[in-house]
Amino acid sequence: MIKIPDSERLSYRQMTLDDGDLLFELDQDPAVMRYINGGKPSTREDIDNIALPRLSKYLNPEKGWGLWQVTEKNEQRFLGWILVRPYQFFSEQPQWHNLELGWRFKQISWGKGYAIEAAAAVVQALREQSEVSHFCAIAEQDNLGSVAIMKKLGMEYVRNYVHHDPLGDWDVVYYEMAAR
């Protein structure tokens, strides 16, 4: 089982299917949801019938796949999560050695470096796995905050494309870096 060591200000634990309340709490801010679905807060039914079943498909504690809860250590406050799963997981051809990273954080944490600190801690822990060759991330081109995190992690722009997902298709930028 993968363990992400605490970083300077943050602690991490792998989220489980019992964490629906935290996922729901995070998704209530329209600003947080802006680049996910245009700013519509998730309903509890969305969490129970879409988010948690999707998580159950790629959750793999031994490999570190899933959602990593990010908690601010001093206040013990839930800030958000870091996603880890094989790129194109929900497609016909998942890339098992290319791990997609994603993040979603409460607005109160924006601009404080928490997302890059957390993403870097996750990358460092997962880099040790011999089967991981690359890390990647996707975002809408206008999501400048996420694109900045990709760049700060050391990822480089590869391409724009239409990302296909069972929940819908959208135009994204794709960034990638080698694991070693």
Secondary structure, DSSP 8 states (H G I E B T S, - for coil): -------SSEEEEE--TT-HHHHHHHTT-HHHHHHHHSS----HHHIIIIIHHHHHHH-BTTTTBEEEEEEETTTTEEEEEEEEEEETTTSSS-EEEEEEEEEEE-GGGTTTTHHHHHHHHHHHHHTT-TT--EEEEEE-TT-HHHHHHHHHHT-EEEEEEEEEETTEEEEEEEEEEE--
